[in-house]
Amino acid sequence: MESALPPASDLSPSIVSFLNEKFRTNDNLNGAPTLLSELQTQCGDLDRTLIDLNRSLGSSHLAYASFSDRVHGVLGDINAQLTGLGSSTRSRSSDGEGKERAEQILGEELPALAKEVARVESVRTYAETALKLQTMIGDIEDAVSSTMKKNSWKHLSKQNSEEMRLVAIKTLKLIEDILTSVTKTHPQWAHLVSAVDHRVDRALAILRPHAIADHRALLTSLGWPPPLAILTSSTPDTGRSTEVLNPLFTMQGDLKDQYCENFFALCSLQELQRRRKSRQLEGYSRELALHQPLWVIEELVNPISLASQRHFTKWVDKPEFIFALVYKITRDYVDSMDELLQPLVDEAMLTGYSCREEWISAMVSSLSTYLAKEIFPKYAGQPDEDSVTGTQSQARISWLHLVDLMISFDKQIKSLIEHSGILLSLQDDGNFSKVSSLSVFCDRPDWLDLWAEIELSDILEKLKPDTSDERNWTMKVQGAVLFSATEDYKAPAVCSAYLRCLSSVVDRCRSLPSISMRSRFLRLAAVPIIQKFLDCLLIRCQEAEGLTALTDDDALVKVANSINAAHYFESVLKEWCEDVFFLEIWSGQSDQLGISVGDQNGNVEPVEGLESGIFYEEIVKLEEFRIEWAEKLSVVILRGFDAQCRDYMKNRRQWREKSEDGWTVSKFLVGALDYLQGKMSVVENGLNGIDFVGVWRSLAAGIDRSFFNGILMSNVKFYDGGVERFGSDLEVLFGAFGAWCLRPEGFFPRVSEGLKLLKMEEEKLQNSLAGGEKWMKENGIRHLNVPDVEKIVKSRVFTS
């Protein structure tokens, strides 16, 4: 038998390799009959496949020959018609009938002939394209079928299988090029494109799973995932452990070549899939559908995620270990993604992908998935259980601790991304959510609501001691001056406590991956803090008003402190709303609601310098509160001043005589002015400068109105001495307001113009009765009407 064997030098390397693999020892010779039977069966299958292919090829050639004959016949007819057309044109006579025939040929038959030629050309192109696609798809289906059969052979060369797969992928790309061209140049061939897509889909449904299966087998042979025991043997939160070799760096020789080829094949398949989706979704919003996770990176992450979860189950009560392990794995292997895998992705023309970013994204996604399935359901149910028992919720503390860990982890991941120089690609919400563990809240808004509820409850509990401590309402905030202004708001220290807590909520909100989530969280956790603060201010003011009707100096100071707190808080919120972070939130919210900024709360006047914002309603309420209570301060002081002036107003005889000797002001007005200065001094010392301006201006307007109606419009008679007395009294009154403005008389327009009329000469006053509004304008009387002027003029008595 040995003499029947051919020399070893005549055998191909693949046959020699096959024989060496199957007959390593003498014992393997016993399996020779079985192997011979398998080979004969496989050869029979190949022969039948070859016969089928020959039969299919013969049918295709016959169909093409028949079609070609028909096209040749049509072209012959066209040629005959063109020849007849030329003969008719040359032999046309000069008579009228010849001209009509020529016009008919040029106007009707020639365009019809051109149309027929174009139709035949289109049919020819369609036939050639269809035949070309049929041949290429047949080659792909044969390659895929052959790959499936040969994958079952234990002796199949992996290299040959990979080469067949790459050839199939190359052919698929050529088909996609043709379909893309057809879609643009011949959109009416939709049925042809659809039929080809259907057959390509079937081929890809077989090709991709086999490529992925081969890729997974290669990863297993490489030793991936790397052992995690060394990582977890040390304390994960220290970040220190024994160095673990990266299998992607240690692979060598044929194994490395096989991995790179399979990696390239998967990337090429994904790029082909992207091109097909781009063509099929032409005219639609396709960005989200086109950017899918990188398949090769997913195959790296999935096994390491499964291996990690065996450790995670031990750390449910210590989630800090989970985050530490995931971060360490992500950090330790991220460099190999750039150095080894990125060139292969670029070679496959898979544009828009960063292996570093995809690795980080896939690791974070696996962590988020585990948190959503195993950790959060357990944590989410415990606060309800504790609320039933009425005990202090340990689950709420655990929940906040878990969120703190997630925020800290996201900051570490962000830092890892920044060092790679790809931060710009993560600015939009879609990409940011891929690298944030807080993306678990995207699909579970009820968990986001629960977090906001727990956060708010915890903050309000912390604020209770600061709110109840009376010293925080009297002690001023150190440096309560905003960067954008120089005004000292004299805000009480309690403002700092509330703003500090509010700022902490905003800082935690910044970590959420989408604008809609940030807006929702702020409305649920931050807005109620502002409302609580406003409620505290209102209660304190109502208590002061209810006890003393604000007649006591302490009550005035209490209200003034509340106004200061509201104004400072309002100013801080306005300054915050000008930040880009809050502008983005409001812009995104307005886009979702489909409203313009000016449409928000149309019944409320816009705040000056602030069109709108996330805290718009609360800012308006704070502004309304301080304006209302500042007005109440002026009303209370005016009411007391009027009470002190009651005798002064009733003394009608004093306007007939001069002031008493040695007095620059009427005796009955002294007490009222002293009351006015005392109360205003208290308010000035306690109230911030901006709101104090509103108080004294409102008070001046009230006194102006009171003096005008109580004296000038009360039908008294003013003699020369009375006019002099009234002028002296007003000078002293104006002097009380002179500390706050340069021309205090400008804030008492009606009594000032009334005094001006009283001081006019008799003849000039008589002219006013005839001159009317024209005379009033010429003499600078702008705040009085004609009846008021006539009444004042009639009250003036001249003694000659």
Solvent accessible surface area in square Angstrom, and as a share of the most:
residue,aa,sasa,rsa
1,M,198,0.88
2,E,148,0.66
3,S,115,0.74
4,A,85,0.66
5,L,118,0.59
6,P,73,0.46
7,P,82,0.52
8,A,78,0.61
9,S,105,0.68
10,D,103,0.53
11,L,50,0.25
12,S,46,0.30
13,P,116,0.73
14,S,72,0.47
15,I,80,0.41
16,V,52,0.30
17,S,66,0.43
18,F,32,0.13
19,L,68,0.34
20,N,93,0.48
21,E,81,0.36
22,K,52,0.22
23,F,61,0.25
24,R,185,0.68
25,T,80,0.46
26,N,126,0.65
27,D,110,0.57
28,N,57,0.29
29,L,104,0.52
30,N,125,0.64
31,G,36,0.35
32,A,36,0.28
33,P,91,0.58
34,T,85,0.50
35,L,26,0.13
36,L,102,0.51
37,S,60,0.39
38,E,87,0.39
39,L,54,0.27
40,Q,111,0.49
41,T,82,0.48
42,Q,33,0.15
43,C,72,0.43
44,G,22,0.21
45,D,51,0.26
46,L,83,0.41
47,D,81,0.42
48,R,143,0.52
49,T,50,0.29
50,L,102,0.51
51,I,94,0.48
52,D,79,0.41
53,L,68,0.34
54,N,86,0.44
55,R,149,0.54
56,S,61,0.39
57,L,102,0.51
58,G,32,0.30
59,S,64,0.41
60,S,35,0.23
61,H,112,0.50
62,L,132,0.66
63,A,65,0.51
64,Y,101,0.38
65,A,49,0.38
66,S,52,0.33
67,F,44,0.18
68,S,47,0.30
69,D,100,0.52
70,R,142,0.52
71,V,20,0.11
72,H,139,0.62
73,G,37,0.35
74,V,51,0.29
75,L,85,0.42
76,G,38,0.37
77,D,88,0.46
78,I,13,0.07
79,N,96,0.49
80,A,64,0.50
81,Q,105,0.47
82,L,83,0.41
83,T,85,0.49
84,G,35,0.34
85,L,34,0.17
86,G,23,0.22
87,S,49,0.32
88,S,42,0.27
89,T,59,0.34
90,R,188,0.69
91,S,88,0.57
92,R,132,0.48
93,S,62,0.40
94,S,105,0.68
95,D,76,0.39
96,G,46,0.44
97,E,136,0.61
98,G,11,0.10
99,K,124,0.52
100,E,119,0.53
101,R,106,0.39
102,A,15,0.11
103,E,119,0.54
104,Q,78,0.35
105,I,4,0.02
106,L,108,0.54
107,G,51,0.49
108,E,112,0.50
109,E,69,0.31
110,L,66,0.33
111,P,70,0.44
112,A,60,0.46
113,L,17,0.08
114,A,60,0.47
115,K,156,0.66
116,E,62,0.28
117,V,65,0.37
118,A,61,0.48
119,R,130,0.47
120,V,11,0.06
121,E,79,0.35
122,S,42,0.27
123,V,59,0.34
124,R,84,0.31
125,T,41,0.24
126,Y,84,0.32
127,A,20,0.15
128,E,78,0.35
129,T,20,0.11
130,A,29,0.22
131,L,58,0.29
132,K,116,0.49
133,L,2,0.01
134,Q,78,0.35
135,T,76,0.44
136,M,22,0.10
137,I,5,0.02
138,G,19,0.18
139,D,80,0.42
140,I,3,0.02
141,E,54,0.24
142,D,55,0.28
143,A,21,0.16
144,V,7,0.04
145,S,49,0.31
146,S,28,0.18
147,T,7,0.04
148,M,87,0.39
149,K,96,0.41
150,K,49,0.21
151,N,55,0.28
152,S,85,0.55
153,W,45,0.16
154,K,181,0.77
155,H,49,0.22
156,L,35,0.17
157,S,45,0.29
158,K,127,0.54
159,Q,109,0.49
160,N,71,0.37
161,S,6,0.04
162,E,15,0.07
163,E,83,0.37
164,M,47,0.21
165,R,1,0.00
166,L,51,0.26
167,V,95,0.55
168,A,4,0.03
169,I,4,0.02
170,K,137,0.58
171,T,23,0.13
172,L,3,0.02
173,K,47,0.20
174,L,87,0.43
175,I,1,0.01
176,E,3,0.01
177,D,67,0.35
178,I,31,0.16
179,L,1,0.00
180,T,41,0.24
181,S,59,0.38
182,V,8,0.05
183,T,54,0.31
184,K,156,0.66
185,T,86,0.50
186,H,48,0.22
187,P,94,0.59
188,Q,122,0.54
189,W,20,0.07
190,A,61,0.47
191,H,161,0.72
192,L,20,0.10
193,V,18,0.10
194,S,67,0.43
195,A,56,0.43
196,V,7,0.04
197,D,16,0.09
198,H,113,0.50
199,R,59,0.22
200,V,6,0.04
201,D,65,0.34
202,R,130,0.48
203,A,6,0.04
204,L,19,0.10
205,A,69,0.53
206,I,60,0.31
207,L,4,0.02
208,R,88,0.32
209,P,71,0.45
210,H,54,0.24
211,A,0,0.00
212,I,20,0.10
213,A,56,0.43
214,D,32,0.16
215,H,0,0.00
216,R,129,0.47
217,A,63,0.49
218,L,21,0.11
219,L,5,0.03
220,T,101,0.59
221,S,67,0.43
222,L,22,0.11
223,G,42,0.40
224,W,9,0.03
225,P,43,0.27
226,P,2,0.01
227,P,83,0.52
228,L,9,0.04
229,A,67,0.52
230,I,66,0.33
231,L,5,0.03
232,T,25,0.14
233,S,93,0.60
234,S,37,0.24
235,T,63,0.37
236,P,15,0.10
237,D,85,0.44
238,T,66,0.39
239,G,30,0.29
240,R,179,0.65
241,S,36,0.23
242,T,94,0.55
243,E,147,0.66
244,V,26,0.15
245,L,135,0.67
246,N,16,0.08
247,P,12,0.08
248,L,3,0.01
249,F,104,0.43
250,T,69,0.40
251,M,12,0.05
252,Q,143,0.63
253,G,50,0.48
254,D,106,0.55
255,L,59,0.29
256,K,76,0.32
257,D,82,0.42
258,Q,58,0.26
259,Y,0,0.00
260,C,28,0.17
261,E,64,0.29
262,N,0,0.00
263,F,0,0.00
264,F,53,0.22
265,A,0,0.00
266,L,0,0.00
267,C,1,0.01
268,S,2,0.01
269,L,3,0.01
270,Q,5,0.02
271,E,25,0.11
272,L,1,0.00
273,Q,55,0.25
274,R,53,0.19
275,R,74,0.27
276,R,8,0.03
277,K,81,0.34
278,S,31,0.20
279,R,26,0.09
280,Q,74,0.33
281,L,52,0.26
282,E,109,0.49
283,G,75,0.73
284,Y,157,0.60
285,S,106,0.69
286,R,65,0.24
287,E,125,0.56
288,L,157,0.78
289,A,39,0.30
290,L,30,0.15
291,H,68,0.30
292,Q,82,0.36
293,P,68,0.43
294,L,1,0.00
295,W,25,0.09
296,V,1,0.01
297,I,1,0.01
298,E,61,0.27
299,E,13,0.06
300,L,0,0.00
301,V,4,0.02
302,N,73,0.37
303,P,38,0.24
304,I,0,0.00
305,S,15,0.10
306,L,115,0.57
307,A,11,0.08
308,S,4,0.03
309,Q,55,0.24
310,R,162,0.59
311,H,35,0.16
312,F,6,0.03
313,T,90,0.52
314,K,148,0.63
315,W,31,0.11
316,V,33,0.19
317,D,113,0.59
318,K,105,0.44
319,P,3,0.02
320,E,48,0.22
321,F,40,0.17
322,I,0,0.00
323,F,10,0.04
324,A,21,0.16
325,L,3,0.01
326,V,4,0.03
327,Y,38,0.14
328,K,24,0.10
329,I,0,0.00
330,T,0,0.00
331,R,87,0.32
332,D,61,0.32
333,Y,6,0.02
334,V,3,0.02
335,D,71,0.37
336,S,1,0.01
337,M,0,0.00
338,D,53,0.28
339,E,114,0.51
340,L,30,0.15
341,L,0,0.00
342,Q,33,0.15
343,P,73,0.46
344,L,24,0.12
345,V,0,0.00
346,D,82,0.42
347,E,109,0.49
348,A,1,0.01
349,M,129,0.58
350,L,3,0.01
351,T,89,0.52
352,G,67,0.64
353,Y,14,0.05
354,S,28,0.18
355,C,0,0.00
356,R,26,0.09
357,E,18,0.08
358,E,10,0.05
359,W,0,0.00
360,I,0,0.00
361,S,12,0.07
362,A,17,0.13
363,M,4,0.02
364,V,1,0.00
365,S,57,0.37
366,S,23,0.15
367,L,1,0.01
368,S,11,0.07
369,T,62,0.36
370,Y,10,0.04
371,L,0,0.00
372,A,33,0.26
373,K,143,0.61
374,E,91,0.41
375,I,0,0.00
376,F,0,0.00
377,P,65,0.41
378,K,87,0.37
379,Y,14,0.05
380,A,17,0.13
381,G,33,0.31
382,Q,57,0.25
383,P,1,0.01
384,D,92,0.47
385,E,110,0.50
386,D,30,0.16
387,S,74,0.48
388,V,128,0.73
389,T,92,0.54
390,G,66,0.63
391,T,85,0.50
392,Q,151,0.67
393,S,6,0.04
394,Q,118,0.52
395,A,5,0.04
396,R,54,0.20
397,I,91,0.46
398,S,31,0.20
399,W,0,0.00
400,L,25,0.12
401,H,84,0.37
402,L,0,0.00
403,V,0,0.00
404,D,61,0.31
405,L,32,0.16
406,M,0,0.00
407,I,15,0.07
408,S,58,0.37
409,F,3,0.01
410,D,12,0.06
411,K,129,0.55
412,Q,79,0.35
413,I,0,0.00
414,K,97,0.41
415,S,46,0.30
416,L,15,0.08
417,I,1,0.00
418,E,76,0.34
419,H,148,0.66
420,S,33,0.22
421,G,65,0.62
422,I,37,0.19
423,L,56,0.28
424,L,154,0.77
425,S,47,0.30
426,L,11,0.06
427,Q,120,0.54
428,D,76,0.39
429,D,48,0.25
430,G,49,0.47
431,N,38,0.19
432,F,43,0.18
433,S,29,0.18
434,K,56,0.24
435,V,7,0.04
436,S,0,0.00
437,S,0,0.00
438,L,0,0.00
439,S,24,0.15
440,V,9,0.05
441,F,2,0.01
442,C,58,0.35
443,D,125,0.65
444,R,96,0.35
445,P,65,0.41
446,D,70,0.36
447,W,11,0.04
448,L,1,0.01
449,D,45,0.23
450,L,28,0.14
451,W,0,0.00
452,A,0,0.00
453,E,92,0.41
454,I,1,0.01
455,E,10,0.04
456,L,30,0.15
457,S,53,0.34
458,D,44,0.23
459,I,7,0.04
460,L,48,0.24
461,E,104,0.47
462,K,125,0.53
463,L,3,0.02
464,K,120,0.51
465,P,87,0.55
466,D,41,0.21
467,T,30,0.17
468,S,90,0.58
469,D,42,0.22
470,E,93,0.42
471,R,173,0.63
472,N,22,0.11
473,W,3,0.01
474,T,79,0.46
475,M,107,0.48
476,K,73,0.31
477,V,24,0.14
478,Q,167,0.74
479,G,67,0.65
480,A,2,0.02
481,V,68,0.39
482,L,20,0.10
483,F,206,0.86
484,S,88,0.56
485,A,41,0.31
486,T,133,0.77
487,E,48,0.22
488,D,72,0.37
489,Y,10,0.04
490,K,57,0.24
491,A,0,0.00
492,P,0,0.00
493,A,19,0.15
494,V,0,0.00
495,C,0,0.00
496,S,40,0.26
497,A,5,0.04
498,Y,1,0.01
499,L,18,0.09
500,R,146,0.53
501,C,19,0.12
502,L,0,0.00
503,S,38,0.25
504,S,47,0.31
505,V,0,0.00
506,V,5,0.03
507,D,78,0.40
508,R,40,0.15
509,C,0,0.00
510,R,103,0.38
511,S,16,0.10
512,L,0,0.00
513,P,0,0.00
514,S,19,0.12
515,I,36,0.18
516,S,51,0.33
517,M,14,0.06
518,R,22,0.08
519,S,10,0.07
520,R,106,0.39
521,F,0,0.00
522,L,0,0.00
523,R,80,0.29
524,L,70,0.35
525,A,0,0.00
526,A,0,0.00
527,V,11,0.06
528,P,32,0.20
529,I,0,0.00
530,I,2,0.01
531,Q,70,0.31
532,K,88,0.37
533,F,0,0.00
534,L,26,0.13
535,D,74,0.39
536,C,16,0.10
537,L,0,0.00
538,L,64,0.32
539,I,95,0.48
540,R,28,0.10
541,C,0,0.00
542,Q,94,0.42
543,E,84,0.38
544,A,4,0.03
545,E,61,0.28
546,G,66,0.64
547,L,147,0.73
548,T,50,0.29
549,A,54,0.42
550,L,2,0.01
551,T,84,0.49
552,D,60,0.31
553,D,60,0.31
554,D,110,0.57
555,A,8,0.06
556,L,1,0.01
557,V,57,0.32
558,K,52,0.22
559,V,0,0.00
560,A,1,0.01
561,N,7,0.04
562,S,0,0.00
563,I,0,0.00
564,N,0,0.00
565,A,0,0.00
566,A,0,0.00
567,H,11,0.05
568,Y,23,0.09
569,F,0,0.00
570,E,2,0.01
571,S,14,0.09
572,V,12,0.07
573,L,0,0.00
574,K,45,0.19
575,E,49,0.22
576,W,56,0.20
577,C,3,0.02
578,E,106,0.47
579,D,61,0.32
580,V,101,0.58
581,F,21,0.09
582,F,5,0.02
583,L,90,0.45
584,E,79,0.35
585,I,0,0.00
586,W,15,0.05
587,S,58,0.38
588,G,15,0.15
589,Q,24,0.11
590,S,9,0.06
591,D,109,0.56
592,Q,122,0.54
593,L,104,0.52
594,G,67,0.65
595,I,60,0.31
596,S,63,0.40
597,V,48,0.28
598,G,68,0.65
599,D,90,0.47
600,Q,35,0.15
601,N,46,0.24
602,G,70,0.67
603,N,140,0.72
604,V,39,0.23
605,E,144,0.64
606,P,94,0.59
607,V,4,0.02
608,E,158,0.71
609,G,74,0.71
610,L,13,0.07
611,E,140,0.63
612,S,10,0.06
613,G,5,0.05
614,I,2,0.01
615,F,0,0.00
616,Y,8,0.03
617,E,65,0.29
618,E,7,0.03
619,I,0,0.00
620,V,8,0.05
621,K,89,0.38
622,L,0,0.00
623,E,37,0.17
624,E,94,0.42
625,F,11,0.05
626,R,28,0.10
627,I,98,0.50
628,E,87,0.39
629,W,3,0.01
630,A,10,0.08
631,E,84,0.37
632,K,59,0.25
633,L,0,0.00
634,S,2,0.01
635,V,61,0.35
636,V,14,0.08
637,I,1,0.00
638,L,26,0.13
639,R,139,0.51
640,G,17,0.16
641,F,0,0.00
642,D,50,0.26
643,A,44,0.34
644,Q,87,0.39
645,C,0,0.00
646,R,128,0.47
647,D,89,0.46
648,Y,0,0.00
649,M,39,0.17
650,K,141,0.60
651,N,40,0.21
652,R,113,0.41
653,R,183,0.67
654,Q,4,0.02
655,W,1,0.00
656,R,144,0.52
657,E,98,0.44
658,K,136,0.58
659,S,30,0.19
660,E,66,0.30
661,D,143,0.74
662,G,87,0.84
663,W,107,0.38
664,T,102,0.59
665,V,16,0.09
666,S,1,0.00
667,K,102,0.43
668,F,103,0.43
669,L,0,0.00
670,V,59,0.34
671,G,39,0.37
672,A,0,0.00
673,L,12,0.06
674,D,98,0.51
675,Y,48,0.18
676,L,2,0.01
677,Q,104,0.46
678,G,38,0.36
679,K,26,0.11
680,M,1,0.00
681,S,53,0.34
682,V,34,0.19
683,V,2,0.01
684,E,69,0.31
685,N,111,0.57
686,G,9,0.08
687,L,1,0.01
688,N,0,0.00
689,G,32,0.31
690,I,78,0.40
691,D,7,0.04
692,F,12,0.05
693,V,55,0.32
694,G,40,0.38
695,V,1,0.00
696,W,5,0.02
697,R,120,0.44
698,S,31,0.20
699,L,1,0.00
700,A,0,0.00
701,A,49,0.38
702,G,2,0.02
703,I,0,0.00
704,D,5,0.03
705,R,122,0.44
706,S,26,0.17
707,F,1,0.00
708,F,1,0.01
709,N,77,0.40
710,G,27,0.26
711,I,1,0.01
712,L,2,0.01
713,M,32,0.14
714,S,30,0.19
715,N,100,0.51
716,V,5,0.03
717,K,92,0.39
718,F,0,0.00
719,Y,62,0.24
720,D,69,0.36
721,G,8,0.08
722,G,0,0.00
723,V,9,0.05
724,E,98,0.44
725,R,7,0.02
726,F,0,0.00
727,G,4,0.04
728,S,32,0.21
729,D,0,0.00
730,L,1,0.00
731,E,123,0.55
732,V,54,0.31
733,L,0,0.00
734,F,25,0.10
735,G,52,0.50
736,A,14,0.11
737,F,1,0.00
738,G,34,0.33
739,A,89,0.69
740,W,60,0.21
741,C,27,0.16
742,L,181,0.90
743,R,153,0.56
744,P,15,0.10
745,E,58,0.26
746,G,39,0.38
747,F,62,0.26
748,F,0,0.00
749,P,35,0.22
750,R,71,0.26
751,V,1,0.00
752,S,29,0.18
753,E,17,0.08
754,G,0,0.00
755,L,18,0.09
756,K,90,0.38
757,L,1,0.00
758,L,1,0.00
759,K,122,0.52
760,M,20,0.09
761,E,130,0.58
762,E,89,0.40
763,E,132,0.59
764,K,86,0.37
765,L,2,0.01
766,Q,98,0.43
767,N,79,0.41
768,S,7,0.04
769,L,73,0.36
770,A,97,0.75
771,G,33,0.32
772,G,21,0.20
773,E,130,0.58
774,K,150,0.63
775,W,22,0.08
776,M,13,0.06
777,K,146,0.62
778,E,120,0.54
779,N,24,0.12
780,G,20,0.19
781,I,4,0.02
782,R,173,0.63
783,H,108,0.48
784,L,12,0.06
785,N,83,0.42
786,V,42,0.24
787,P,89,0.56
788,D,20,0.10
789,V,4,0.02
790,E,62,0.28
791,K,74,0.31
792,I,0,0.00
793,V,9,0.05
794,K,136,0.58
795,S,6,0.04
796,R,30,0.11
797,V,40,0.23
798,F,63,0.26
799,T,88,0.51
800,S,166,1.07
